[in-house]
Amino acid sequence: MHQKWQRWNTASRKWLWILVVLGIIAAIPVIYDRYRTESSSNNVELVYNYRGLVETASYQAHPEEYLQQQLDQLKAAGVTSMAMFESTLDDFKKSRRIMMFNAGDVASMTKSVIPTNDNYTYILFTNEENAGRLSPLIEDTFTGIGIGVKPWEFNGQKGLILETSPEDAVLKPMQPDPIAFEMLRSKGFNIVPRMSDSLPYNQEAMDKLLAYYQANGVKRVLFEGDSVKGFNDNEDMNSLQGFANLLNQYGIGIAAIENLKQPQKGLSKLAYDTDYNVARLYSLSDRDAAALSPETIADRFALATKDRNIRMLYINVAPSRNVTKATITDSVENIVKTLQEPGNAIKQMENNGFKMGQAGAFHIYDSAGQRYFKMVVVLGGVAFVALLVSYFIPALTLIAFVLGLIGSAGLYVLKPTLFEQALALLVAISAPTIAVLL
């Protein structure tokens, strides 16, 4: 009986090799479909953090002049898009759209006694345009979440009183600054809005906002925080489906940030509901943008787009205190050198077949027989691992193959991603080991 079992195991090698060869042949159409899919989206979008740039400008002697100079420089260097966060009162303050005061400040300004039971936020607009454009936006946001808003005026300047503390008021997100939005569009930048999920989801307001985005050429949104828009209210309102329907209606996709500690909550469902209209995004931190050499950053960009199918490159910026030079510095110049000379990041990416523009989602090519081809590939992979076992413990060849099939089926049902990774690892070990033994 033992000898018969040995003969079966020895004879099975031939059939296992046949399965390996069939698996390799079956992999060819799968690889071809993958190649077509990865070649279906060749636009790379360079996205710059506009909020960080505004913050950097706020440290300069002439903030507006500095901001315009840097925007022109970045545009000339090849940056195609600006990421605009939902605005806060603090953002409006840094961009000199408003002045903000607390009850104590107003008491000093009006030479009166501070109220004992009012801790309100007082806003003055810096000019008529800001008052006309931002006042309705601020009123709608705060009244929409149950915070009272009253008109206010001081020394002929129009303003508002928000019936909440300044510390609370600055936390409330609003839609992106419409004045900055139009200015960036006039300079030729595409806009990538960043959306948070901190306020209750409102389908009607979201409909209006996405319609506005579509009219201004927005093709993709990016999420801020640990969840996508609508996730927190999904259980009560089915808001993820509602948000996905609006995205589909207006032809707007989403971006998935690579290398987060945890994926943003709700992203996988939103991706599914939008038919995977998703682009992968690599985020360059403000620290790396300032500290790394242009050549190093350029290599990162080129490898990310070529090897990891990244189609959005997000560049952060933040002001930093340079004690050595006794000045406030930023990374804008380093990024310009990265994209142009000496880094030549754009040239490298173009040489790899990419062009700069708004990122699109991959078109999934899935031939009719691909499911069956993949099954044959899996059989070939399991056979390859069993062959490796046969060269060390021949008596376990058939057992290894059968257990491999059972284990693969179970793991595929429970954790398909882990199954793919495990099989790929085992085959990657088996192939060179068998090659050495032969």
DAKA-V261594 format. One record per residue. N is the residue number from 1. RES is the residue in one letter. PHI is phi in degrees with one decimal (999 if undefined). BURIAL is I if it has 16 or more other ideal C-beta (glycine too) atoms within 10 Angstrom, else O. D_FIRST is the distance of its C-alpha to the first C-alpha in whole Angstrom. Layout:
BEGIN
[[N:RES:PHI:BURIAL:D_FIRST] [N:RES:PHI:BURIAL:D_FIRST]]
END
This chain:
BEGIN
[[1:M:999:O:0] [2:H:-63.8:O:4] [3:Q:-66.1:O:5] [4:K:-63.2:O:5] [5:W:-62.4:O:6] [6:Q:-63.6:O:9] [7:R:-64.7:O:10] [8:W:-61.4:O:11] [9:N:-65.9:I:12] [10:T:-67.4:O:14] [11:A:-66.8:O:15] [12:S:-67.5:I:16] [13:R:-58.6:I:19] [14:K:-60.6:O:21] [15:W:-70.7:O:21] [16:L:-66.2:I:22] [17:W:-64.1:O:25] [18:I:-62.0:O:26] [19:L:-63.4:I:27] [20:V:-62.3:I:28] [21:V:-63.6:O:31] [22:L:-61.8:O:31] [23:G:-62.7:I:32] [24:I:-65.3:O:35] [25:I:-65.1:O:36] [26:A:-66.3:I:36] [27:A:-72.0:I:38] [28:I:-61.6:O:41] [29:P:-65.2:O:43] [30:V:-65.4:I:42] [31:I:-64.3:O:44] [32:Y:-64.5:O:47] [33:D:-63.0:I:47] [34:R:-63.8:O:47] [35:Y:-63.0:O:50] [36:R:-63.5:O:52] [37:T:-63.3:O:52] [38:E:-71.9:O:53] [39:S:-93.2:O:56] [40:S:-83.9:O:57] [41:S:-137.4:I:59] [42:N:-112.2:I:61] [43:N:-84.8:I:64] [44:V:-113.9:I:64] [45:E:-106.3:I:66] [46:L:-93.2:I:68] [47:V:-113.2:I:69] [48:Y:-110.4:I:72] [49:N:-77.7:I:72] [50:Y:-68.7:I:76] [51:R:-60.2:I:76] [52:G:-62.7:I:76] [53:L:-68.2:I:78] [54:V:-64.4:I:81] [55:E:-63.4:I:80] [56:T:-62.2:I:80] [57:A:-64.0:I:84] [58:S:-66.0:I:85] [59:Y:-92.6:I:85] [60:Q:-91.8:I:88] [61:A:-67.1:O:91] [62:H:-126.9:O:91] [63:P:-57.7:I:88] [64:E:-66.8:O:89] [65:E:-62.5:O:90] [66:Y:-63.0:I:87] [67:L:-60.0:I:84] [68:Q:-64.9:O:86] [69:Q:-62.8:O:86] [70:Q:-67.8:I:82] [71:L:-62.2:I:81] [72:D:-63.8:O:83] [73:Q:-66.3:O:81] [74:L:-67.3:I:77] [75:K:-62.9:I:78] [76:A:-65.3:O:79] [77:A:-77.4:I:76] [78:G:118.9:I:74] [79:V:-67.3:I:73] [80:T:-99.7:I:73] [81:S:-139.9:I:72] [82:M:-120.4:I:74] [83:A:-87.8:I:72] [84:M:-112.4:I:74] [85:F:-76.1:I:73] [86:E:-62.4:I:75] [87:S:-75.9:I:78] [88:T:-126.1:I:80] [89:L:-59.7:I:83] [90:D:-64.9:O:82] [91:D:-63.2:I:81] [92:F:-62.9:I:85] [93:K:-68.3:I:86] [94:K:-66.0:I:85] [95:S:-89.5:I:86] [96:R:62.8:O:89] [97:R:-86.3:I:89] [98:I:-136.8:I:90] [99:M:-117.5:I:92] [100:M:-124.8:I:90] [101:F:-135.5:I:92] [102:N:-103.3:I:92] [103:A:-62.7:I:94] [104:G:-65.7:O:96] [105:D:-60.9:O:96] [106:V:-66.8:I:98] [107:A:-61.7:O:100] [108:S:-67.9:O:101] [109:M:-64.8:O:102] [110:T:-96.2:O:104] [111:K:53.3:O:106] [112:S:-127.7:O:105] [113:V:-88.7:O:103] [114:I:-66.1:O:99] [115:P:-63.3:O:98] [116:T:-81.0:O:97] [117:N:-129.2:O:94] [118:D:-123.2:O:93] [119:N:-122.6:I:91] [120:Y:-93.7:I:90] [121:T:-105.5:I:89] [122:Y:-114.2:I:92] [123:I:-123.4:I:92] [124:L:-120.6:I:94] [125:F:-83.3:I:94] [126:T:-81.6:I:95] [127:N:-159.4:O:96] [128:E:-65.7:O:97] [129:E:-62.1:O:94] [130:N:-61.5:I:92] [131:A:-63.5:I:93] [132:G:-68.1:O:93] [133:R:-86.7:O:89] [134:L:-96.2:I:88] [135:S:-58.3:I:90] [136:P:-62.9:O:88] [137:L:-64.0:I:85] [138:I:-67.4:I:85] [139:E:-60.7:I:87] [140:D:-61.1:O:84] [141:T:-65.0:I:82] [142:F:-75.9:I:83] [143:T:-67.6:O:85] [144:G:-66.3:O:81] [145:I:-111.7:O:80] [146:G:83.8:O:83] [147:I:-104.9:I:85] [148:G:-68.0:O:89] [149:V:-132.1:I:90] [150:K:-129.4:O:94] [151:P:-69.5:O:96] [152:W:-148.4:I:98] [153:E:-145.1:O:100] [154:F:-145.8:O:102] [155:N:52.1:O:104] [156:G:82.0:O:104] [157:Q:-94.2:O:100] [158:K:-75.8:I:98] [159:G:-159.6:I:95] [160:L:-138.8:I:93] [161:I:-112.1:I:93] [162:L:-103.1:I:89] [163:E:-82.7:O:89] [164:T:-156.7:I:86] [165:S:-70.0:O:86] [166:P:-58.3:I:85] [167:E:-62.9:O:82] [168:D:-81.3:O:81] [169:A:-62.3:I:82] [170:V:-71.0:I:81] [171:L:-86.7:O:77] [172:K:-81.1:I:78] [173:P:-83.2:I:76] [174:M:-125.0:I:78] [175:Q:-65.9:I:78] [176:P:-55.0:I:78] [177:D:-52.2:I:82] [178:P:-65.9:O:83] [179:I:-69.8:O:86] [180:A:-66.1:I:83] [181:F:-56.3:I:81] [182:E:-68.0:O:83] [183:M:-63.0:O:84] [184:L:-66.4:I:81] [185:R:-64.0:O:81] [186:S:-66.8:O:84] [187:K:-86.0:O:83] [188:G:94.3:O:80] [189:F:-82.8:I:77] [190:N:-81.4:I:74] [191:I:-111.6:I:74] [192:V:-116.1:I:70] [193:P:-69.6:I:71] [194:R:-106.5:I:69] [195:M:-116.6:I:69] [196:S:-107.2:O:69] [197:D:-122.5:I:68] [198:S:-85.6:O:70] [199:L:-104.2:I:73] [200:P:-56.2:O:72] [201:Y:-72.7:I:71] [202:N:-130.9:I:73] [203:Q:-63.1:O:72] [204:E:-65.9:O:76] [205:A:-65.2:O:77] [206:M:-67.5:I:73] [207:D:-59.6:O:74] [208:K:-64.3:O:77] [209:L:-66.2:I:76] [210:L:-69.0:I:73] [211:A:-63.4:O:76] [212:Y:-63.9:I:78] [213:Y:-62.8:I:75] [214:Q:-60.8:O:74] [215:A:-64.5:O:78] [216:N:-108.2:O:78] [217:G:79.5:O:75] [218:V:-72.3:I:72] [219:K:-113.1:I:69] [220:R:-156.6:I:66] [221:V:-116.1:I:67] [222:L:-125.4:I:65] [223:F:-102.0:I:65] [224:E:-111.0:I:66] [225:G:95.4:O:65] [226:D:-96.2:O:61] [227:S:-146.9:I:61] [228:V:-84.6:I:62] [229:K:-60.6:I:65] [230:G:92.0:I:65] [231:F:-66.2:I:62] [232:N:-65.3:I:64] [233:D:-102.7:I:66] [234:N:-64.9:I:63] [235:E:-63.0:O:62] [236:D:-91.3:O:65] [237:M:-118.4:I:66] [238:N:52.7:O:63] [239:S:-71.4:I:65] [240:L:-63.5:I:62] [241:Q:-65.9:O:62] [242:G:-62.7:I:66] [243:F:-66.0:I:66] [244:A:-62.0:I:63] [245:N:-61.2:O:65] [246:L:-68.4:I:68] [247:L:-59.5:I:66] [248:N:-65.3:O:65] [249:Q:-61.5:O:68] [250:Y:-99.8:I:70] [251:G:65.8:O:67] [252:I:-111.2:I:67] [253:G:-100.9:I:63] [254:I:-125.9:I:62] [255:A:-119.6:I:61] [256:A:-110.9:I:58] [257:I:-79.1:I:59] [258:E:-81.0:I:56] [259:N:66.3:O:55] [260:L:-74.8:O:56] [261:K:-60.1:O:55] [262:Q:-138.0:O:54] [263:P:-59.3:O:54] [264:Q:-62.4:I:58] [265:K:-62.8:I:57] [266:G:87.6:I:57] [267:L:-66.4:I:57] [268:S:-64.4:O:53] [269:K:-67.6:I:55] [270:L:-64.2:I:58] [271:A:-62.1:I:56] [272:Y:-63.0:O:54] [273:D:-71.4:I:57] [274:T:-101.9:I:59] [275:D:57.0:O:56] [276:Y:56.2:O:55] [277:N:-82.3:I:59] [278:V:-129.4:I:58] [279:A:-119.6:I:59] [280:R:-81.2:I:57] [281:L:-126.3:I:60] [282:Y:-104.7:I:60] [283:S:-106.7:I:62] [284:L:-92.7:I:64] [285:S:-66.8:O:66] [286:D:-63.6:I:69] [287:R:-67.1:O:69] [288:D:-66.4:I:66] [289:A:-61.0:I:69] [290:A:-91.9:I:72] [291:A:-93.5:O:70] [292:L:-78.8:I:67] [293:S:-73.9:O:69] [294:P:-56.5:I:69] [295:E:-65.8:O:67] [296:T:-66.2:O:64] [297:I:-64.3:I:65] [298:A:-61.1:I:65] [299:D:-63.6:I:61] [300:R:-60.4:I:60] [301:F:-63.1:I:62] [302:A:-64.4:I:60] [303:L:-70.2:O:57] [304:A:-62.1:I:57] [305:T:-75.8:I:58] [306:K:-82.4:O:56] [307:D:-97.9:O:52] [308:R:-119.2:O:52] [309:N:57.4:O:54] [310:I:-75.1:I:57] [311:R:-121.9:I:60] [312:M:-131.2:I:63] [313:L:-112.6:I:64] [314:Y:-101.4:I:66] [315:I:-110.7:I:68] [316:N:-90.8:I:70] [317:V:-146.0:I:73] [318:A:-153.8:I:75] [319:P:-71.3:I:78] [320:S:-139.8:I:78] [321:R:-89.0:O:80] [322:N:-97.8:O:80] [323:V:-66.7:O:82] [324:T:-62.3:O:82] [325:K:-93.6:O:84] [326:A:54.5:O:86] [327:T:-155.1:O:85] [328:I:-90.2:O:83] [329:T:-120.7:I:80] [330:D:-147.9:I:78] [331:S:-103.1:I:75] [332:V:-58.7:I:76] [333:E:-61.7:O:77] [334:N:-65.1:I:74] [335:I:-69.6:I:72] [336:V:-60.6:I:75] [337:K:-66.7:I:74] [338:T:-65.9:I:70] [339:L:-74.2:I:71] [340:Q:-104.8:I:73] [341:E:-90.5:O:74] [342:P:-91.1:O:73] [343:G:-70.6:I:69] [344:N:55.1:I:69] [345:A:-62.6:I:67] [346:I:-63.7:I:68] [347:K:-63.2:O:68] [348:Q:-61.5:I:65] [349:M:-66.8:I:63] [350:E:-66.4:O:65] [351:N:-65.6:O:64] [352:N:-87.0:O:60] [353:G:97.8:O:62] [354:F:-100.1:I:63] [355:K:-134.1:O:66] [356:M:-82.2:I:68] [357:G:173.9:I:69] [358:Q:-67.6:I:68] [359:A:-69.0:I:64] [360:G:-115.6:I:62] [361:A:-77.9:I:59] [362:F:-71.9:I:56] [363:H:-88.1:O:56] [364:I:-79.7:O:52] [365:Y:-98.0:O:51] [366:D:-138.8:O:48] [367:S:-63.8:O:47] [368:A:-57.8:O:45] [369:G:-96.9:O:42] [370:Q:-62.4:I:41] [371:R:-59.5:O:39] [372:Y:-73.8:O:37] [373:F:-60.1:I:37] [374:K:-65.3:O:36] [375:M:-63.2:O:33] [376:V:-66.2:I:32] [377:V:-61.4:I:33] [378:V:-63.7:I:31] [379:L:-58.2:I:28] [380:G:-63.5:I:29] [381:G:-65.7:I:29] [382:V:-63.5:I:26] [383:A:-62.3:I:24] [384:F:-63.4:I:26] [385:V:-66.1:I:25] [386:A:-63.9:I:22] [387:L:-62.5:I:22] [388:L:-60.6:I:24] [389:V:-61.3:I:21] [390:S:-64.2:I:19] [391:Y:-80.6:O:21] [392:F:-110.4:O:21] [393:I:-132.8:O:17] [394:P:-55.4:O:15] [395:A:-67.6:O:12] [396:L:-102.4:O:15] [397:T:-58.5:I:16] [398:L:-66.2:I:15] [399:I:-62.4:O:16] [400:A:-62.7:I:19] [401:F:-67.4:I:20] [402:V:-65.5:O:20] [403:L:-63.6:O:21] [404:G:-63.5:I:24] [405:L:-65.9:O:25] [406:I:-64.7:O:25] [407:G:-63.8:O:27] [408:S:-64.5:I:29] [409:A:-62.9:O:30] [410:G:-65.8:O:31] [411:L:-68.7:I:33] [412:Y:-63.6:O:35] [413:V:-71.3:O:36] [414:L:-80.8:O:37] [415:K:-143.2:O:38] [416:P:-60.7:O:38] [417:T:-65.4:O:40] [418:L:-63.5:O:38] [419:F:-59.7:I:35] [420:E:-62.3:O:37] [421:Q:-66.1:O:38] [422:A:-65.8:O:34] [423:L:-64.6:I:32] [424:A:-62.0:O:35] [425:L:-64.6:O:35] [426:L:-65.7:I:31] [427:V:-67.0:I:31] [428:A:-64.2:O:34] [429:I:-78.6:O:32] [430:S:-67.5:I:29] [431:A:-58.8:I:32] [432:P:-68.0:O:33] [433:T:-65.6:O:31] [434:I:-64.9:I:28] [435:A:-60.9:O:32] [436:V:-68.1:O:32] [437:L:-66.2:O:29] [438:L:-80.0:O:29]]
END
